[in-house]
């Protein structure tokens, strides 16, 4: 992972930042699926409590070139300032994983329990109350499922900074529980 591309998202009064970020990330996911790519990772270098206005795409030069040549942003290019493919700086803060984290309780899980008859009506109320109290506070990307049209949130977990990179594969969202991306 020696190269990266920065996407600086440009919001305006009519189109908020979160909307642009969600749409760009959905297009990024589709491009990774189309390219059958597992060597490209993603980070959000301006992350504090929110993800910020920069999406950084990490990979090697050939993988990032193939991504750029696919014209994956389409119409969203008007909402982004896209850097050239740049080399990772020599001095960085470290390496970290950025992975998906799932809530242990969800509305979808509750619906499955109800459908199976595994939960009583009284327990349903208790489940909903507990679900609201124990919700995740992690940042997320909200995506629209192409298979059923439902919105779902992909909550993100930022791992601790490490001094050495860990090589591995990324999922088709550019995330990994084990492989790290350079953090700078």
N, C-alpha and C positions, 0 to 999 in steps of 0.2 A: 504494500500500500504506500506508494511513493508520490501520488498525485491527488489533486482535489479540484473541485469546481465549487465556487460559491454562487448561490442564488440569493440575491438581495430582493426581497419582496417589497413591492410598492403599493401601499394601500392608499385609498382616497376617501372622500366623504361618502361616496356611494357604495364602495366595496371595502369592507373591513379586512384587516390583516388576517384574522383567523380563517375567514372564508377563502382568501387567496391561498394561504398555507395548506388548508385541507384539499383544495382543488389541485394544487401543484403536487402535493404528496400522492394523491390518487393517480395522477398521470405518471409520476415516478414509479409507483408500484406497478402500473400497467406496463411500463417500459421494461422493468426488470423481468416481469413474467414473459413478455414477448421475446426478450433477448435470452431467456433462460439463464439469467445472470445470478451467480451466488458469490461473486468476489467484489461486489460494490456495497459499501456501507454508507450510513448517513449519520450526521450529527447536527446539533443545533448550538453553534458556538456562543450565541448570546443568551443561552438558557440561564435564568436565575430562578424565578418562580413561574415564569411563562417562557414559552419556547423562543420568542423573539422573532426578528424579521429576516434571519439568515438561515438558509438550509445549506449545509455543506455536504457534498457528495464525495466520498473517498474511494479510491481504487488505483489500479495501475493505469498507465498511459493508454494501452490498447483498449482496455475495457471502457474507460471514460470516453475515448474517441468514438467507439462503437455506439455508446449511449448518445453522444452529441449528434452523430450522423443520422440517428433515427428520427430526428426532429420531434422528440418525445413531448416537448412542452406545448406544441400546437398553438392554439389561440391564447394560452396563458403567458406566452412570451412577452406580451404587452404589459404584464404586471410584474415582470422580473428583470433585474439587471443580472445577466449571466457572465461570470468571469471566463477567461480562457482556462484551459487546463494548466494548472500551476503545480510546481513541485512543493512537497511538504517542507516547511522551513526546518532548518537544522536544529534550532532551539525551540522546543515545544514544552508544554507543561507536563505532558505524560501521555498515557494511553488509557482509554476507558471503554467499557462495554456500554452500549445503549440497546436495551432490550424491551420486550413487551412484558408487562405485568398485568395479570388478570385479577379482577375482584373475585373474592371467594363466594360472594352472594350477588346474584343478578336477577333481573326481571325474567330473562329467558330461562334461567334455572328454575325459578319459581313456577313459571308456566309449565315446564316439564314435570315438576313435582305434582302440580294440580292435575295435569292430564293423566298421569300414572295412578292418581289416587293415593299418593304417598303422604299427603299433607291434609290436615283438617282445615275447615274454614277458620277456626279460631287461631290455629297455628299459622295460617296465611297472613293474618294481621300482624302477628308477632314477627314473622319473617320479614315483612315489608318494613316494619319499624326498625328492626336490627340492621337491615340492608341500608337504610338511610343514615343510621348512626355510624356505620363502619365503612362508609364509602371511601374510595381512593381520593387522595388529594394530589396525585401525580399529574403532570401535564399530559395532554392527550391530543391525538389527531382524530377528527371525526370523519369517517369515510362512509360512502354509500355503497352497499353491496350490489354488485352487478347481477348476482344470481336471484336475489329476492327483493331488491329495492329498499331494504331497511337500512337505516343509519346505525352504525356501531362505532364505539369509541375504542381506539387502540391506545391504551395507557402506556406511557414510557417510563422506564426506570434507568437512571444514570448510575453506572457503577463507579466505584472508587477509582481514583487515579492510580495507575500502575507505572512503574519506571521502565518496563519492557513491554513490547507488543506481544500479543498472543494472536497467532495466525489461525484462521479457520474460515468457515463459510457463514454467509449472511442469508437470512430468509429473503423472500421476495418483497419485503418492505425495507430492506437495507439494515435490518436489526439482527443482533446476535446476543445470546447469553454468555458466549465464551470468547468470540473473536473481538478484538479491540480496534478502535479507530484512533488516529492521532488527535490529541486534544490541544488546540492552540487558539 
